Amino acid sequence: MVPRLKPDLIEAVVEQPRGSFIKRGTDGRIAIFSPVPCPYNYGCLPATTADDGDPIDAIVLGPRLPVGTRVHLPLVAWVEFIDDGVRDYKLVLSQAPLNRGEERGLIRFFRLYVILKRVVAMMTGRRGATTFVGVHRDLANLRKALPAAFRNLGP
């Protein structure tokens, strides 16, 4: 079941505050050390499992939040991402609808992020495709793409 507070809000836990240079895996190990800080709070939906075996990823827009902060926010968009050949979608949560500047910021960030992920994949010998497909506001298509248990996300 997807963690929820109200039908129109989704619960996420911040794992990496906005401005962090280090992305950790679910095992706590450093997954990526970035030369640029992440401009978003990055976390997950607790008690969920995405196609990659990790909890569903969440990007929380807004001010920097401490690690462990639980938020309950509307789903405003989603990032379509393929990591090492596996779907690894990121849900974008925010108090306000996604504006054009935020959308452009997400696109710029994930175009850089995919390059970093490809470098890490080469260094670790992984061969699956890593691709940033895009940022989407169409939540109906997200519902179709997610496993059946999670298709009730969003308004």
Secondary structure, DSSP 8 states (H G I E B T S, - for coil): ---BSSTT-EEEEEEE-TT-SEEE-TTSSEEEE-SS--SSEEEE-TT---TTSS--EEEE-SS---TT-EEEE-EEEEEEEEETTEE--EEEE-SS---HHHHHHHHHHHHHHHHHHHHHHHHHT--S--EEEEEE--HHHHHHHS-GGGTT---
